[in-house]
């Protein structure tokens, strides 16, 4: 009996060591983590692509692996995606990750263009990988649904704010609009400048009042997307990652044989589209670069301007980036963009009620209007609803990752950027009258 027990214990230990995290055996992963920890606490971690990429990839894959296996979190609270963001944020907030590394990570995510690189690959690959008939038919339905849902959320937050003593003006200007402005860089930052100029205050004093709504809204949007995907699975509302019902021949993906050379071609193509978007953004600075990328890629797809070889190359590069860098991006969001201390200070019950009001109303409205416009309610509520309460590009990735619908990134960015641009215009007008 003792012999059998020893054999069972030995087998269990062997099985543990055979566990793989994103293709890496546990023992090898631990070695990598030890090396990372040593170089980090020696303050020798390179601040650019070399050091921060390793930090984000190792932490991202590890936290996602853990989050997918923790009961309740993996079923009701967004699983690996949400856990990765919050675990990384906690490490930054409580000083487990040194301040200099947090600062370098923030610079790498935004300033060094890591996020732009990731999103360019997603947008170009996802649009070029779609059937053009599906893309065009879905787009003309999707945009009205997104805008109508945002209007409903705006007035709902104002009404509830009035009822609980927050006031209509304050509720919509400091909760609703920051949540729908399209993130931090493209939304909250210019919004703070608009408010500061109108109210005679500094942008810095405004931004601290706007970020909590964007951050908490993003958290609830991620959890909401995960719950919708779980409880809506295999129902009539579920489009299984497709935005609208259409002849199956339009939704069946083209068979692609992975090719290393074509992945390189896809990289060049994605970055070229990004540079083209940058050129147009320089000419029309009010419109975000991502919006121009979407427009240019849709034009190429709609008029069949690119041969299949280049479309397939973009799809391959998209698959490479999504498979290997999504968890790293989630970790980066947590470290660089989610300040748990700032979020905790804003958590009054009135504030939480208003954020939840926006999340619930925009989800329900986008599902109802999505169905009326011929879209699957589940996909519509995520891409035309919850996405527009997330933190822009990073939030889109987190929401779609939690709901396992990364292929809808093009629609997510479409609604996010168009809606965010409109919000900035509206905010500039309303701040004169509502505050």
N, C-alpha and C positions, 0 to 999 in steps of 0.2 A: 504494500500500500504506500509506504514511504517512497519507494522507487517511482511509483506511478505519480505521486504528488510532485516529486522533484522534476520528473519529465514534463508534467503539465506546466510547472513554473518556468522551466527552461523554454518551453514552446511559446509561452506567453511573452517572455522577454524577447525572444527572437521575433515574434510577430510585431511587437512594439517598434523594434529597431528597423523593421521592414516597412514601416509607415512612410509614405512619401507625401511631401508638401509641394504641390505644383511640380511634380516630377523629380524632386530631390529627396533622397533618403534622409530620414530623421538625423542620423549620426553626422551626415555631411552638412545638413542644415545647421546643426548646433555648432559645428566648427566655424561655419560662415558667420554665425551670430557672435561667437566669441571674438573673432577677428574684428568684426564691426564694432563691438563694444570697446575693445582695447584701443583701437585707433580713435574712436569717438572721445573717450575719457582722457586720452592723451592730448586731446584738442588738435589732432593731426588729420582729421577727416577732411579730404579735399572739398571745397565749397561748391565746385561746379558739377558737371555731369558725372564725373567719375565717382565721387563720394556720395552725393545725394541720391543718385540713381540706385546705388546699392542699398542705402538706408531705406528708401521707400519701397523698393521691390521686396527686400527681406521682411520688413515689418508688415507690409501690405499683404503678402501671401500668408504669413504666419497668422496674423489677426483674422483674416478671412477664413482660414482653415479652422481656427478655434471657434469663431462665431457661428459657423455652419453646424457645429456640433454641440452647442450649448442649448439645452431645452428652454423653451419659451422664446428665447432670443431668436432661435432658428426657425420658429414657426409663426411668431406674432410680432416680433420687433425688428424685422428687416434682415435678420440673419447676419451673414458675414459682412455685408456692405455696411450696415449701421454699426456693427461691432468694430470694424476696422476704423471707421471715422472717429468713434468715441474713444477707443483704446489709444489711438495715436494722439488725439486731442488731450487726453488725460496725461499721457507721458510728457507732452509739451507744457501743459498747464502746471503740473506739479514738479517740474524741473528734472524729470528722469532723463529727458533729452536736454542737453546743455543749451543755454540761451543762444550761443553763437551758431549752433547747428539749426536751431529753430529759425533764426534770422536768415541763414543761408538757404534753408529749405523754402522759405517764403519767397526769397529772391529767385530761386531756381524755378519754382512753380509758375510765377508770374513774369518776373523780369527777364529771366533767361529763356522763356518761351516754351517750357516743357508742356504746359497745358495747351498752348496753341498747337504745338506739334501733334499732341494726342488727338485734339478735337478736329484738326484738319484731316488727319487720317480717317477719323470716324465719319465725318461729313462726306468727304469725297467718295470713300469706299461704299458707304451705305446708299447714297443716291445712285451712283453708277451701277451698283449691284441690283437695283430695283428694276422691275419691268416698267418701261416708260408709260404704258397704258395705266397701270396701277398708280404710278406716281402722279400723273396729271389729273386723274379722276379723284384721287384722294386729297390732293392739295387744295382744290377749289372748294371742297367741303370743310376741310380742316380749319382753315384760317377764320371763316366766320364763326365757327363753333368756339374757337379759342377766344376771340374778341368778345363775343356775347357772354361767355362764362365769366370773363374778367369784370364785365360791367355788373353782373349779378353779385359777384364777390365784393366789389367796391361798395355798393349800396347796402349789402347785408352787414358789413363791418361797421359802416356809419350808423345804421339803425341800432344794432346791438350796443355800439359805443354810447349812443344817446341814452339807451335804456339803463345802462349800468353806471352812468355818471362820467364817462370818459369824454363825452361830447362828440358830435358828428365830425366836426372839422379835425380835431386832434386824432381821432381814430383812423380816419381815412388817410391823413397826411403822414402819420408816423407809424402806422401799422399796415394798412392795406397797400398803399403805393410802394413802400420799400419792399414788400413781399413780392410785388409784381413788376418791379423795375428791371429785372434781368440780371440780378447778382450784385456783387460788390463793385468790381472794376467798371463795368458798363452801366450799372444801375445806381447803387447807393452812393458812390463817389460823386458822379455828376449831380445826383439828387441833393446831396449835402451842399454842393456849391450853389445850386438853384435856391435852396431854402436859406442858406447863409446870406446870400446877396439880397434876397427879399426881406429878411428879418433883421438885417444889419448885424449879423453874428458871423463868427468864423466857421469855415467848413468843418474844422476839427471838432468844434463843439456840437455841430449838427450830426456828424457821422456817428458819434458815440450813441446818439439817440435813435439812429436808423438801423444800425447793424443788428441789434438784438431781434428785431422783427424778421429780418431777412434770414438770420441764422436759425431761429426757432421754427420759422416757417419751413425752412429746408429740412430740418429734422423730422417734423411732422409729415412732410411730403414724402420723405423716404419711407417712413414707417407705413404711411397710408398706401403707398404703391405696393409695398410688400404684402400688406393685408389684402388689398384688392386682387393681386395676382393669386394669392392663396385661396381665398374664398370664392373668387370668380372663376377659378380654373374649371374648364370643361363645361361651363354653363353656356346658355345661348348668347350671353354678353361677351364671351371670350373669343377673340379673333386669332388667338394663338400667335400673337406677334404681328398680325396683318391688320392694317387700319380699317379696311372696308371689305365687304363681301364682293367677290368678283370671280369670274371664270377661273378655275384652278390652273389653267394653262398660263395665266398671268402671274401667279404667285409661286409657281414651281421654280426654284432657283436653277440657273444654268450650271451644268457640271463643270467644275474647275479643277484641273490638276495642278497642285502646288508646284511652283517653279521658283528657285532662288533668284534667278536673274530678273524674273518678272516682279518679284517683291521689291527689288531695287528700282525698277521702272515705276512701280506704284508709289514709292517714296518720293521720287522726283516729281511725279504728277501731282501728288497731294500738296507738296511744298510750292509747286508752281502756281496752283490754284490759290494757295494762301497769299503768295506774293501779288498775284493779280488782284485779289481782294484788298490787299494793303494799298495798292495803287489807287483803287477807286475810293478807299477810305480817306486817303490823303486829299482827294479832290472833293469828296463829300463827307467831311469829318463827323457829321451828325449821325451817319449810318454806320453801324458796327461792321468791322471786317468780316465777321462770320456771316452776316447777312449777305454781303456781296459774294462770298464763296458759295453760299447756297444758291443764289440767283445764277451765277455763272455755271455751276455744275448742272443745275436743272435745265438751263438753256442747251448745254451740250447734250444732255440726255434726251430732251424733248425733240431736238432736231437731228439726233443720231450723228453728231459731229465727230465722235470718237470711235474708231474701230474697236471691235470686241477685245482685241489683244490688250489695249490700254485700259478698258473697263475691267477686264479680268485682273490686270496687274494691280489696279487700285483696290479691288476686293481682297486680293491676297495680302496686300500690305495692311489693309484694315484688319483682317483676321489675325495677322501677326501682332499688331499693336494691341488689339483688344484682349487677346489671350495672355499677353505677357505684362501689360502695363496698367490694366484697369485697376487692379488692387493697389498698385503703387500710387495711382492718382487719388484713390480713396484715402490712403494713408497721408498723402500730401495735403488733402483737404483738411483732415483732422489736425495736423501739425501746424499748418500755416494759416488756416482760415476760420477755425472754430475755437474761440476763446471761451472756455467753460466758465471762467470767473465773471466775465462780462455778461454772459448769458444768465448766470445765476442771479445777478443783481437785478435783472429786468423781470424776473419771474413773479410778478404780482398776479393774483388770480384774475384780475380784469384783463391784463395783458395776454395771459394764456387763453382766456375765453375768446378774445378778439382774433387771435391767431388761429385758433381752432375753427372759429366761425368762417374765416376766409377759406381754410382748407376744406371744410365740409361742403360749403356752398359751391365753391368752384368745382369740386369733384362731382357733386350731384348735377349741377347745371351742365357741365361738359358731357356727362353720361347721357342726360336727357336730350340735349340738343344734338349730340353726336348721333344718337339713334334716329332723330328726326331728319338729320342730313345724310343718313345712310352709312354711318360709321359704326363699328363695333363699340358698344358702350364702355367696355373695359379698357380698350386701347385709347379711346377718346378721353376717358376720365384721367388717364395717366399723362398722355402727351399734350392734350389741349387744356387739361385742368391742373393737376398737381405740378407739372413741369413749370407752370407759370406762377407758382409759389415757391420755387426753388432758387438757389443761388447761382443762376446763370449756367455757364458751361460746366462748372464743377458739380453744381446741383443736378443738372441734367444727367450727367454720368452716374451719380449716386442713385437717383430715382430710377433710372432705367436698369441699372445693375441690380437693384433690390427687387425689381419686378421681372428681371430676366428678359428685357426687351430692348437690348442695346441696338438692335437693327433699326429702331425708330428714332435714332438720334437726329436725323435730318428734319423730321417733323418737329421734334422737341426744340431744336435750335430755331426753326422757322417761327414757331409761335412765340418763343422766348425773346428773340431779338426784335421781331416786329412789335409784339406787345410791349416790350420794354421801352422801345423808342417812342411809342405812343404815350406811355405813362409819363415819360420825362416832359413831353410837350404839355400834357394835361396838368402835371404838377406845377409847372411854371406859371400856368394860368390860375389854378385854384389856390395856390399859396397866398395870392393877393387878397383873396376873399374869405378863406376859411381859417385863417390863423392871425 
